[in-house]
Amino acid sequence: MPNKALRILIADEQHFHRMKVERLFNQLDYYRVAPAQDLEELLTLVEYGCEPFDLVVINAALASGALDLLGFFAITRKCITP
């Protein structure tokens, strides 16, 4: 049985894309969805959130080479997981 309490982060510069993906998750009864529109907002939500996100959906162009997203989340995951 799926866990409907998953925390989901959607990061994309295009408002339409964020809302479309969020609606798709809502149709599957996932409502704990946080949208981020730029890299700064994404980093703030990930680093200073009260609890970690279970799923992060990112448009890779958002970082535009300024950050290694895969490396960032691999390091962040290691810091959070016991």
MMTF fields as JSON, N, C-alpha, C and O atoms, coordinates in Angstrom:
{
  "mmtfVersion": "1.0.0",
  "mmtfProducer": "UNKNOWN",
  "numBonds": 327,
  "numAtoms": 328,
  "numGroups": 82,
  "numChains": 1,
  "numModels": 1,
  "chainsPerModel": [1],
  "groupsPerChain": [82],
  "chainIdList": ["A"],
  "bondAtomList": [4, 2, 8, 6, 12, 10, 16, 14, 20, 18, 24, 22, 28, 26, 32, 30, 36, 34, 40, 38, 44, 42, 48, 46, 52, 50, 56, 54, 60, 58, 64, 62, 68, 66, 72, 70, 76, 74, 80, 78, 84, 82, 88, 86, 92, 90, 96, 94, 100, 98, 104, 102, 108, 106, 112, 110, 116, 114, 120, 118, 124, 122, 128, 126, 132, 130, 136, 134, 140, 138, 144, 142, 148, 146, 152, 150, 156, 154, 160, 158, 164, 162, 168, 166, 172, 170, 176, 174, 180, 178, 184, 182, 188, 186, 192, 190, 196, 194, 200, 198, 204, 202, 208, 206, 212, 210, 216, 214, 220, 218, 224, 222, 228, 226, 232, 230, 236, 234, 240, 238, 244, 242, 248, 246, 252, 250, 256, 254, 260, 258, 264, 262, 268, 266, 272, 270, 276, 274, 280, 278, 284, 282, 288, 286, 292, 290, 296, 294, 300, 298, 304, 302, 308, 306, 312, 310, 316, 314, 320, 318, 324, 322],
  "bondOrderList": [1, 1, 1, 1, 1, 1, 1, 1, 1, 1, 1, 1, 1, 1, 1, 1, 1, 1, 1, 1, 1, 1, 1, 1, 1, 1, 1, 1, 1, 1, 1, 1, 1, 1, 1, 1, 1, 1, 1, 1, 1, 1, 1, 1, 1, 1, 1, 1, 1, 1, 1, 1, 1, 1, 1, 1, 1, 1, 1, 1, 1, 1, 1, 1, 1, 1, 1, 1, 1, 1, 1, 1, 1, 1, 1, 1, 1, 1, 1, 1, 1],
  "groupList": [{"groupName": "MET", "atomNameList": ["N", "CA", "C", "O"], "elementList": ["N", "C", "C", "O"], "formalChargeList": [0, 0, 0, 0], "bondAtomList": [1, 0, 2, 1, 3, 2], "bondOrderList": [1, 1, 2], "singleLetterCode": "M", "chemCompType": "L-PEPTIDE LINKING"}, {"groupName": "PRO", "atomNameList": ["N", "CA", "C", "O"], "elementList": ["N", "C", "C", "O"], "formalChargeList": [0, 0, 0, 0], "bondAtomList": [1, 0, 2, 1, 3, 2], "bondOrderList": [1, 1, 2], "singleLetterCode": "P", "chemCompType": "L-PEPTIDE LINKING"}, {"groupName": "ASN", "atomNameList": ["N", "CA", "C", "O"], "elementList": ["N", "C", "C", "O"], "formalChargeList": [0, 0, 0, 0], "bondAtomList": [1, 0, 2, 1, 3, 2], "bondOrderList": [1, 1, 2], "singleLetterCode": "N", "chemCompType": "L-PEPTIDE LINKING"}, {"groupName": "LYS", "atomNameList": ["N", "CA", "C", "O"], "elementList": ["N", "C", "C", "O"], "formalChargeList": [0, 0, 0, 0], "bondAtomList": [1, 0, 2, 1, 3, 2], "bondOrderList": [1, 1, 2], "singleLetterCode": "K", "chemCompType": "L-PEPTIDE LINKING"}, {"groupName": "ALA", "atomNameList": ["N", "CA", "C", "O"], "elementList": ["N", "C", "C", "O"], "formalChargeList": [0, 0, 0, 0], "bondAtomList": [1, 0, 2, 1, 3, 2], "bondOrderList": [1, 1, 2], "singleLetterCode": "A", "chemCompType": "L-PEPTIDE LINKING"}, {"groupName": "LEU", "atomNameList": ["N", "CA", "C", "O"], "elementList": ["N", "C", "C", "O"], "formalChargeList": [0, 0, 0, 0], "bondAtomList": [1, 0, 2, 1, 3, 2], "bondOrderList": [1, 1, 2], "singleLetterCode": "L", "chemCompType": "L-PEPTIDE LINKING"}, {"groupName": "ARG", "atomNameList": ["N", "CA", "C", "O"], "elementList": ["N", "C", "C", "O"], "formalChargeList": [0, 0, 0, 0], "bondAtomList": [1, 0, 2, 1, 3, 2], "bondOrderList": [1, 1, 2], "singleLetterCode": "R", "chemCompType": "L-PEPTIDE LINKING"}, {"groupName": "ILE", "atomNameList": ["N", "CA", "C", "O"], "elementList": ["N", "C", "C", "O"], "formalChargeList": [0, 0, 0, 0], "bondAtomList": [1, 0, 2, 1, 3, 2], "bondOrderList": [1, 1, 2], "singleLetterCode": "I", "chemCompType": "L-PEPTIDE LINKING"}, {"groupName": "ASP", "atomNameList": ["N", "CA", "C", "O"], "elementList": ["N", "C", "C", "O"], "formalChargeList": [0, 0, 0, 0], "bondAtomList": [1, 0, 2, 1, 3, 2], "bondOrderList": [1, 1, 2], "singleLetterCode": "D", "chemCompType": "L-PEPTIDE LINKING"}, {"groupName": "GLU", "atomNameList": ["N", "CA", "C", "O"], "elementList": ["N", "C", "C", "O"], "formalChargeList": [0, 0, 0, 0], "bondAtomList": [1, 0, 2, 1, 3, 2], "bondOrderList": [1, 1, 2], "singleLetterCode": "E", "chemCompType": "L-PEPTIDE LINKING"}, {"groupName": "GLN", "atomNameList": ["N", "CA", "C", "O"], "elementList": ["N", "C", "C", "O"], "formalChargeList": [0, 0, 0, 0], "bondAtomList": [1, 0, 2, 1, 3, 2], "bondOrderList": [1, 1, 2], "singleLetterCode": "Q", "chemCompType": "L-PEPTIDE LINKING"}, {"groupName": "HIS", "atomNameList": ["N", "CA", "C", "O"], "elementList": ["N", "C", "C", "O"], "formalChargeList": [0, 0, 0, 0], "bondAtomList": [1, 0, 2, 1, 3, 2], "bondOrderList": [1, 1, 2], "singleLetterCode": "H", "chemCompType": "L-PEPTIDE LINKING"}, {"groupName": "PHE", "atomNameList": ["N", "CA", "C", "O"], "elementList": ["N", "C", "C", "O"], "formalChargeList": [0, 0, 0, 0], "bondAtomList": [1, 0, 2, 1, 3, 2], "bondOrderList": [1, 1, 2], "singleLetterCode": "F", "chemCompType": "L-PEPTIDE LINKING"}, {"groupName": "VAL", "atomNameList": ["N", "CA", "C", "O"], "elementList": ["N", "C", "C", "O"], "formalChargeList": [0, 0, 0, 0], "bondAtomList": [1, 0, 2, 1, 3, 2], "bondOrderList": [1, 1, 2], "singleLetterCode": "V", "chemCompType": "L-PEPTIDE LINKING"}, {"groupName": "TYR", "atomNameList": ["N", "CA", "C", "O"], "elementList": ["N", "C", "C", "O"], "formalChargeList": [0, 0, 0, 0], "bondAtomList": [1, 0, 2, 1, 3, 2], "bondOrderList": [1, 1, 2], "singleLetterCode": "Y", "chemCompType": "L-PEPTIDE LINKING"}, {"groupName": "THR", "atomNameList": ["N", "CA", "C", "O"], "elementList": ["N", "C", "C", "O"], "formalChargeList": [0, 0, 0, 0], "bondAtomList": [1, 0, 2, 1, 3, 2], "bondOrderList": [1, 1, 2], "singleLetterCode": "T", "chemCompType": "L-PEPTIDE LINKING"}, {"groupName": "GLY", "atomNameList": ["N", "CA", "C", "O"], "elementList": ["N", "C", "C", "O"], "formalChargeList": [0, 0, 0, 0], "bondAtomList": [1, 0, 2, 1, 3, 2], "bondOrderList": [1, 1, 2], "singleLetterCode": "G", "chemCompType": "PEPTIDE LINKING"}, {"groupName": "CYS", "atomNameList": ["N", "CA", "C", "O"], "elementList": ["N", "C", "C", "O"], "formalChargeList": [0, 0, 0, 0], "bondAtomList": [1, 0, 2, 1, 3, 2], "bondOrderList": [1, 1, 2], "singleLetterCode": "C", "chemCompType": "L-PEPTIDE LINKING"}, {"groupName": "SER", "atomNameList": ["N", "CA", "C", "O"], "elementList": ["N", "C", "C", "O"], "formalChargeList": [0, 0, 0, 0], "bondAtomList": [1, 0, 2, 1, 3, 2], "bondOrderList": [1, 1, 2], "singleLetterCode": "S", "chemCompType": "L-PEPTIDE LINKING"}],
  "groupTypeList": [0, 1, 2, 3, 4, 5, 6, 7, 5, 7, 4, 8, 9, 10, 11, 12, 11, 6, 0, 3, 13, 9, 6, 5, 12, 2, 10, 5, 8, 14, 14, 6, 13, 4, 1, 4, 10, 8, 5, 9, 9, 5, 5, 15, 5, 13, 9, 14, 16, 17, 9, 1, 12, 8, 5, 13, 13, 7, 2, 4, 4, 5, 4, 18, 16, 4, 5, 8, 5, 5, 16, 12, 12, 4, 7, 15, 6, 3, 17, 7, 15, 1],
  "groupIdList": [1, 2, 3, 4, 5, 6, 7, 8, 9, 10, 11, 12, 13, 14, 15, 16, 17, 18, 19, 20, 21, 22, 23, 24, 25, 26, 27, 28, 29, 30, 31, 32, 33, 34, 35, 36, 37, 38, 39, 40, 41, 42, 43, 44, 45, 46, 47, 48, 49, 50, 51, 52, 53, 54, 55, 56, 57, 58, 59, 60, 61, 62, 63, 64, 65, 66, 67, 68, 69, 70, 71, 72, 73, 74, 75, 76, 77, 78, 79, 80, 81, 82],
  "secStructList": [7, 7, 7, 6, 6, 7, 7, 3, 3, 3, 3, 7, 1, 7, 2, 2, 2, 2, 2, 2, 2, 2, 2, 2, 2, 2, 2, 6, 6, 7, 7, 7, 3, 3, 3, 3, 7, 1, 2, 2, 2, 2, 2, 2, 2, 2, 2, 2, 7, 1, 1, 7, 7, 1, 3, 3, 3, 3, 7, 4, 4, 4, 6, 6, 6, 1, 1, 7, 2, 2, 2, 2, 2, 2, 2, 2, 2, 2, 2, 2, 7, 7],
  "xCoordList": [0.84, 0.0, 0.887, 1.792, 0.641, 1.447, 1.311, 0.259, 2.396, 2.405, 1.986, 2.768, 0.788, 0.249, 0.811, 0.489, 1.637, 2.219, 3.609, 4.313, 4.008, 5.314, 5.41, 4.454, 6.57, 6.837, 7.524, 8.542, 6.957, 7.438, 7.819, 7.078, 8.978, 9.434, 9.513, 10.122, 8.894, 8.927, 9.654, 9.236, 10.733, 11.509, 11.581, 12.119, 11.031, 11.055, 10.839, 10.068, 11.511, 11.351, 9.98, 9.458, 9.397, 8.11, 6.95, 6.779, 6.168, 5.028, 4.078, 3.592, 3.818, 2.91, 3.395, 2.596, 4.695, 5.24, 5.104, 4.741, 5.397, 5.258, 3.823, 3.572, 2.889, 1.48, 0.98, 0.192, 1.425, 1.014, 1.484, 0.715, 2.756, 3.293, 2.594, 2.279, 2.352, 1.655, 0.248, -0.187, -0.459, -1.812, -1.78, -2.672, -0.753, -0.626, -0.453, -1.063, 0.374, 0.531, -0.769, -1.133, -1.468, -2.737, -3.765, -4.539, -3.781, -4.704, -4.413, -5.294, -3.165, -2.78, -2.895, -2.409, -3.547, -3.787, -2.525, -2.439, -1.552, -0.377, -0.56, -0.612, -0.66, -0.965, 0.126, 0.025, 1.151, 2.244, 3.325, 4.428, 2.965, 3.817, 4.245, 3.414, 5.557, 6.091, 6.722, 7.569, 6.325, 6.937, 8.095, 8.062, 9.116, 10.228, 10.467, 10.451, 10.69, 10.813, 12.242, 12.492, 13.19, 14.574, 15.516, 15.089, 16.789, 17.787, 17.89, 18.026, 17.829, 17.923, 16.779, 17.0, 15.575, 14.417, 14.531, 14.195, 14.997, 15.203, 16.185, 15.911, 17.328, 18.351, 17.844, 18.141, 17.091, 16.53, 15.583, 15.656, 14.695, 13.738, 14.423, 14.016, 15.452, 16.149, 17.005, 16.992, 17.752, 18.692, 18.035, 18.489, 16.974, 16.399, 15.006, 14.355, 14.542, 13.234, 13.242, 14.274, 12.092, 12.019, 12.137, 12.579, 11.754, 11.931, 12.299, 11.893, 13.057, 13.531, 12.402, 11.365, 12.644, 11.695, 11.932, 13.066, 10.847, 10.935, 11.211, 11.83, 10.743, 10.907, 11.166, 10.481, 12.163, 12.475, 12.434, 13.143, 11.596, 11.473, 12.027, 11.47, 13.137, 13.821, 14.023, 14.403, 13.768, 14.182, 15.677, 16.066, 16.511, 17.966, 18.498, 19.554, 17.804, 18.234, 18.162, 18.75, 17.454, 17.31, 18.671, 18.911, 19.547, 20.874, 21.796, 22.757, 21.533, 22.302, 23.814, 24.522, 24.284, 25.717, 26.286, 27.467, 25.481, 25.964, 26.117, 26.805, 25.48, 25.49, 25.36, 24.58, 26.126, 25.997, 24.844, 25.036, 23.649, 22.458, 22.574, 22.236, 23.041, 23.169, 24.127, 23.834, 25.255, 26.22, 25.67, 25.902, 24.94, 24.363, 23.387, 23.439, 22.496, 21.511, 22.122, 21.619, 23.179, 23.861, 24.503, 24.431, 25.126, 25.735, 24.665, 24.798, 23.605, 22.525, 21.878, 21.573, 21.666, 21.032, 21.893, 21.367, 23.206, 24.098, 24.075, 24.202, 23.913, 23.887, 22.604, 22.603, 21.513, 20.211, 19.984, 19.449, 20.379, 20.085, 20.981, 22.184, 20.394, 21.207, 22.137, 22.884],
  "yCoordList": [-1.185, 0.0, 1.252, 1.362, 2.192, 3.404, 4.27, 4.305, 4.967, 5.864, 7.255, 7.941, 7.674, 8.958, 10.132, 11.28, 9.879, 10.942, 11.347, 12.09, 10.871, 11.23, 12.732, 13.361, 13.304, 14.717, 14.791, 14.138, 15.593, 15.678, 17.12, 18.051, 17.294, 18.611, 18.617, 17.731, 19.619, 19.776, 21.083, 22.15, 20.999, 22.197, 22.373, 21.529, 23.482, 23.818, 25.319, 25.899, 25.948, 27.389, 27.739, 28.821, 26.839, 27.097, 26.759, 25.614, 27.779, 27.601, 26.517, 25.689, 26.525, 25.547, 24.118, 23.24, 23.881, 22.535, 22.103, 20.962, 23.017, 22.687, 22.315, 21.323, 23.109, 22.862, 21.58, 20.85, 21.299, 20.074, 18.836, 17.897, 18.843, 17.705, 17.586, 16.48, 18.713, 18.672, 18.102, 17.304, 18.502, 17.956, 16.454, 15.732, 15.983, 14.539, 13.8, 12.753, 14.343, 13.722, 13.809, 12.861, 14.942, 15.096, 14.071, 13.558, 13.769, 12.769, 11.381, 10.523, 11.169, 9.904, 9.971, 9.089, 11.033, 11.267, 11.598, 11.286, 12.225, 12.761, 14.267, 14.95, 14.791, 16.206, 16.981, 18.2, 16.306, 17.004, 17.361, 16.814, 18.298, 18.68, 20.135, 21.012, 20.383, 21.739, 22.119, 21.384, 23.251, 23.697, 24.663, 25.433, 24.618, 25.567, 26.076, 25.302, 27.388, 27.961, 28.264, 28.513, 28.248, 28.492, 27.724, 27.125, 27.75, 26.981, 27.44, 26.612, 28.733, 29.264, 28.743, 28.346, 28.748, 28.261, 26.752, 26.28, 26.011, 24.572, 24.286, 23.459, 24.967, 24.742, 25.125, 24.438, 26.2, 26.61, 25.558, 25.212, 25.048, 24.031, 22.732, 22.097, 22.337, 21.086, 21.225, 20.348, 22.325, 22.476, 22.86, 22.428, 23.661, 24.177, 23.645, 24.128, 22.673, 22.084, 21.321, 20.795, 21.264, 20.599, 19.08, 18.421, 18.531, 17.105, 16.903, 17.694, 15.859, 15.681, 15.306, 14.774, 15.603, 15.208, 13.746, 13.269, 13.048, 11.644, 11.508, 10.541, 12.488, 12.463, 13.878, 14.817, 14.029, 15.334, 15.191, 14.365, 16.006, 16.012, 17.353, 18.407, 17.307, 18.539, 18.584, 17.589, 19.729, 19.996, 20.289, 21.301, 19.44, 19.552, 20.876, 21.329, 21.501, 22.787, 23.885, 24.953, 23.63, 24.608, 24.983, 26.152, 24.023, 24.288, 24.905, 25.584, 24.692, 25.212, 25.176, 26.146, 24.047, 23.847, 24.48, 24.296, 25.224, 25.895, 24.927, 25.228, 23.771, 22.807, 21.404, 21.17, 20.479, 19.067, 18.507, 18.129, 18.453, 18.049, 16.646, 16.42, 15.711, 14.33, 14.246, 13.58, 14.912, 14.923, 15.608, 15.147, 16.711, 17.438, 16.569, 16.52, 15.885, 15.061, 13.795, 13.28, 13.283, 12.121, 12.506, 11.745, 13.674, 14.149, 14.49, 14.135, 15.172, 15.552, 14.316, 14.295, 13.291, 12.058, 11.403, 10.925, 11.366, 10.764, 11.52, 10.918, 12.847, 13.643, 13.426, 13.514, 13.144, 13.009, 11.575, 11.391, 10.588, 9.211, 8.751, 9.014, 8.069, 7.589, 6.468, 5.957],
  "zCoordList": [0.0, 0.0, 0.0, 0.828, -0.913, -0.994, 0.255, 0.894, 0.59, 1.738, 1.272, 0.613, 1.596, 1.137, 1.933, 1.628, 2.939, 3.747, 3.256, 3.941, 2.088, 1.554, 1.325, 0.872, 1.642, 1.361, 0.004, -0.226, -0.889, -2.265, -2.579, -2.265, -3.199, -3.634, -5.155, -5.755, -5.779, -7.227, -7.534, -7.083, -8.295, -8.633, -10.142, -10.858, -10.607, -12.03, -12.151, -11.386, -13.1, -13.299, -13.86, -13.593, -14.631, -15.27, -14.328, -13.909, -14.012, -13.107, -13.632, -12.86, -14.922, -15.517, -15.272, -14.945, -15.427, -15.221, -13.761, -13.477, -12.843, -11.408, -11.078, -10.393, -11.563, -11.245, -11.894, -11.292, -13.109, -13.807, -13.037, -12.83, -12.616, -11.865, -10.515, -10.076, -9.856, -8.569, -8.715, -7.885, -9.755, -9.991, -10.231, -9.787, -10.932, -11.155, -9.828, -9.614, -8.946, -7.627, -6.826, -6.131, -6.919, -6.212, -6.68, -5.872, -7.979, -8.498, -7.929, -7.887, -7.491, -6.866, -5.346, -4.638, -4.85, -3.419, -2.627, -1.439, -3.273, -2.578, -2.494, -3.517, -1.262, -1.084, -0.354, -0.214, 0.106, 0.797, -0.232, -0.223, -1.118, -2.234, -2.057, -1.826, -2.17, -2.074, -3.411, -3.919, -3.988, -5.236, -4.974, -4.014, -5.829, -5.78, -7.19, -8.147, -7.319, -8.657, -9.079, -10.259, -8.138, -8.52, -7.601, -6.614, -7.934, -7.196, -5.749, -4.848, -5.516, -4.15, -3.27, -2.126, -3.804, -3.063, -2.804, -1.718, -3.79, -3.647, -2.518, -1.649, -2.53, -1.506, -0.116, 0.861, -0.023, 1.263, 1.813, 2.991, 0.968, 1.417, 1.826, 2.798, 1.096, 1.398, 2.65, 3.514, 2.751, 3.863, 5.172, 6.232, 5.131, 6.367, 6.67, 7.596, 5.92, 6.187, 7.507, 7.924, 8.157, 9.459, 9.34, 10.28, 8.217, 7.97, 6.502, 5.65, 6.198, 4.821, 3.857, 4.253, 2.581, 1.539, 1.183, 1.18, 0.886, 0.488, -1.008, -1.454, -1.77, -3.224, -3.704, -3.296, -4.576, -5.154, -6.668, -7.243, -7.311, -8.766, -9.24, -8.93, -10.002, -10.392, -11.902, -12.519, -12.475, -13.843, -13.751, -13.167, -14.307, -14.165, -14.701, -14.26, -15.629, -16.155, -15.099, -15.27, -14.025, -12.947, -12.363, -12.061, -12.203, -11.648, -12.688, -12.328, -13.937, -15.083, -14.851, -15.122, -14.349, -14.157, -12.905, -12.614, -12.151, -10.949, -9.783, -8.807, -9.883, -8.782, -9.354, -10.277, -8.803, -9.157, -8.329, -7.173, -8.912, -8.164, -7.599, -6.437, -8.389, -7.927, -6.742, -5.749, -6.844, -5.753, -4.514, -3.396, -4.703, -3.581, -2.796, -1.567, -3.514, -2.821, -2.243, -1.244, -2.833, -2.255, -0.925, 0.04, -0.866, 0.38, 1.401, 2.572, 0.979, 1.884, 2.485, 3.678, 1.678, 2.162, 3.218, 4.224, 3.023, 3.995, 5.313, 6.379, 5.245, 6.472, 7.254, 8.482, 6.556, 7.205, 7.723, 8.816, 6.958, 7.327, 8.476, 8.475, 9.448, 10.579, 10.177, 11.011]
}
